[in-house]
Amino acid sequence: MVGGILILASPGQAQTRASEARSPRHGGEVRVVAGHQVEFQVDSAGTMSVWLRDAEGNRLPPPEDASITLIEAPGCEHTLPLRVDAASQRLVTQFDPGRYSAFEALVSLRIAGKWRHVRFRHPSRR
């Protein structure tokens, strides 16, 4: 309600806003967990980045304690810490793109005070 007037959005408008909120802002993949958006992106130099946004797509500060586990095959896993990059407000880590060309990534981070685990694939299968 705005100024005493009830404004209703059509289902199409609401759906468009919701899909825009879940669109990747950095060319990665987005997953929604616990009402938050987690975007995962990998570049060719071996930098993995993770951004956290609220349900409306507003950037949230990255959590201090987070990690990522690279899974090449069952039983073949390597866990890396994610560090906060203050300038870009993202979580980052480095990996060897020559060794890990295809993998599943399990991002572990605290969202709303609880540990959450979000799976991504590299390269992605969009």
FIKE-258524 format. One record per residue (C-alpha): chain; residue number from 1; x negated, y, z negated. Coordinates in steps of 0.02 Angstrom, whole numbers. Layout:
<rs>
+-------+------+--------+--------+--------+
: chain : resi :      u :      v :      w :
+-------+------+--------+--------+--------+
:     A :  NUM :      X :      Y :      Z :
...
+-------+------+--------+--------+--------+
</rs>
This chain:
<rs>
+-------+------+--------+--------+--------+
: chain : resi :      u :      v :      w :
+-------+------+--------+--------+--------+
:     A :    1 :      0 :      0 :      0 :
:     A :    2 :    -73 :    168 :     52 :
:     A :    3 :      7 :    330 :     -9 :
:     A :    4 :    169 :    240 :    -51 :
:     A :    5 :    176 :    157 :    121 :
:     A :    6 :    156 :    -31 :    136 :
:     A :    7 :     40 :    -75 :    279 :
:     A :    8 :     42 :   -252 :    346 :
:     A :    9 :    -89 :   -321 :    462 :
:     A :   10 :    -34 :   -442 :    595 :
:     A :   11 :   -106 :   -618 :    582 :
:     A :   12 :   -216 :   -580 :    732 :
:     A :   13 :   -290 :   -426 :    650 :
:     A :   14 :   -322 :   -517 :    487 :
:     A :   15 :   -401 :   -663 :    579 :
:     A :   16 :   -512 :   -546 :    681 :
:     A :   17 :   -574 :   -458 :    523 :
:     A :   18 :   -608 :   -625 :    438 :
:     A :   19 :   -704 :   -694 :    588 :
:     A :   20 :   -805 :   -532 :    601 :
:     A :   21 :   -851 :   -547 :    418 :
:     A :   22 :   -917 :   -723 :    450 :
:     A :   23 :  -1013 :   -674 :    607 :
:     A :   24 :  -1202 :   -688 :    591 :
:     A :   25 :  -1282 :   -518 :    570 :
:     A :   26 :  -1459 :   -580 :    602 :
:     A :   27 :  -1437 :   -711 :    738 :
:     A :   28 :  -1426 :   -858 :    618 :
:     A :   29 :  -1289 :   -975 :    560 :
:     A :   30 :  -1161 :   -930 :    428 :
:     A :   31 :  -1081 :  -1045 :    300 :
:     A :   32 :   -951 :   -993 :    173 :
:     A :   33 :   -971 :  -1061 :     -4 :
:     A :   34 :   -880 :  -1006 :   -161 :
:     A :   35 :   -809 :   -857 :    -67 :
:     A :   36 :   -982 :   -796 :    -15 :
:     A :   37 :  -1066 :   -799 :    155 :
:     A :   38 :  -1239 :   -874 :    170 :
:     A :   39 :  -1333 :   -838 :    332 :
:     A :   40 :  -1483 :   -945 :    378 :
:     A :   41 :  -1603 :   -895 :    517 :
:     A :   42 :  -1767 :   -968 :    580 :
:     A :   43 :  -1889 :   -878 :    695 :
:     A :   44 :  -2021 :   -952 :    810 :
:     A :   45 :  -2164 :   -896 :    695 :
:     A :   46 :  -2102 :  -1008 :    555 :
:     A :   47 :  -2009 :   -884 :    446 :
:     A :   48 :  -1846 :   -944 :    369 :
:     A :   49 :  -1729 :   -808 :    306 :
:     A :   50 :  -1571 :   -816 :    201 :
:     A :   51 :  -1448 :   -672 :    173 :
:     A :   52 :  -1303 :   -672 :     51 :
:     A :   53 :  -1141 :   -574 :     79 :
:     A :   54 :   -974 :   -563 :     -9 :
:     A :   55 :   -810 :   -620 :     71 :
:     A :   56 :   -791 :   -453 :    162 :
:     A :   57 :   -967 :   -461 :    234 :
:     A :   58 :  -1050 :   -336 :    117 :
:     A :   59 :  -1231 :   -375 :     80 :
:     A :   60 :  -1268 :   -441 :    -95 :
:     A :   61 :  -1437 :   -438 :   -182 :
:     A :   62 :  -1527 :   -603 :   -160 :
:     A :   63 :  -1542 :   -714 :   -313 :
:     A :   64 :  -1714 :   -727 :   -392 :
:     A :   65 :  -1719 :   -917 :   -406 :
:     A :   66 :  -1687 :  -1009 :   -243 :
:     A :   67 :  -1767 :  -1146 :   -140 :
:     A :   68 :  -1749 :  -1234 :     25 :
:     A :   69 :  -1775 :  -1418 :     58 :
:     A :   70 :  -1824 :  -1470 :    235 :
:     A :   71 :  -1758 :  -1643 :    276 :
:     A :   72 :  -1835 :  -1723 :    431 :
:     A :   73 :  -1763 :  -1895 :    398 :
:     A :   74 :  -1692 :  -1987 :    247 :
:     A :   75 :  -1831 :  -1995 :    117 :
:     A :   76 :  -1940 :  -1870 :    211 :
:     A :   77 :  -1910 :  -1706 :    120 :
:     A :   78 :  -2014 :  -1552 :     79 :
:     A :   79 :  -1953 :  -1417 :    -42 :
:     A :   80 :  -2012 :  -1237 :    -25 :
:     A :   81 :  -1977 :  -1090 :   -141 :
:     A :   82 :  -1881 :   -943 :    -68 :
:     A :   83 :  -1945 :   -773 :   -122 :
:     A :   84 :  -1853 :   -608 :   -121 :
:     A :   85 :  -1908 :   -486 :     14 :
:     A :   86 :  -1858 :   -321 :    -69 :
:     A :   87 :  -1872 :   -216 :     89 :
:     A :   88 :  -1747 :   -321 :    188 :
:     A :   89 :  -1645 :   -388 :     41 :
:     A :   90 :  -1663 :   -568 :    100 :
:     A :   91 :  -1740 :   -730 :     41 :
:     A :   92 :  -1889 :   -789 :    144 :
:     A :   93 :  -2015 :   -929 :    157 :
:     A :   94 :  -2139 :   -992 :    286 :
:     A :   95 :  -2153 :  -1164 :    365 :
:     A :   96 :  -2258 :  -1243 :    501 :
:     A :   97 :  -2151 :  -1243 :    661 :
:     A :   98 :  -2274 :  -1363 :    742 :
:     A :   99 :  -2240 :  -1494 :    608 :
:     A :  100 :  -2056 :  -1459 :    578 :
:     A :  101 :  -1974 :  -1436 :    748 :
:     A :  102 :  -1805 :  -1511 :    700 :
:     A :  103 :  -1737 :  -1530 :    524 :
:     A :  104 :  -1591 :  -1510 :    408 :
:     A :  105 :  -1611 :  -1370 :    282 :
:     A :  106 :  -1532 :  -1378 :    110 :
:     A :  107 :  -1530 :  -1203 :     36 :
:     A :  108 :  -1509 :  -1204 :   -153 :
:     A :  109 :  -1464 :  -1041 :   -240 :
:     A :  110 :  -1358 :   -969 :   -379 :
:     A :  111 :  -1193 :   -893 :   -324 :
:     A :  112 :  -1081 :   -819 :   -458 :
:     A :  113 :  -1187 :   -901 :   -593 :
:     A :  114 :  -1177 :  -1078 :   -523 :
:     A :  115 :  -1300 :  -1177 :   -419 :
:     A :  116 :  -1237 :  -1200 :   -241 :
:     A :  117 :  -1314 :  -1305 :   -103 :
:     A :  118 :  -1283 :  -1258 :     78 :
:     A :  119 :  -1335 :  -1364 :    228 :
:     A :  120 :  -1397 :  -1298 :    395 :
:     A :  121 :  -1478 :  -1378 :    547 :
:     A :  122 :  -1627 :  -1317 :    646 :
:     A :  123 :  -1613 :  -1302 :    789 :
:     A :  124 :  -1430 :  -1262 :    762 :
:     A :  125 :  -1292 :  -1354 :    855 :
:     A :  126 :  -1174 :  -1210 :    889 :
+-------+------+--------+--------+--------+
</rs>
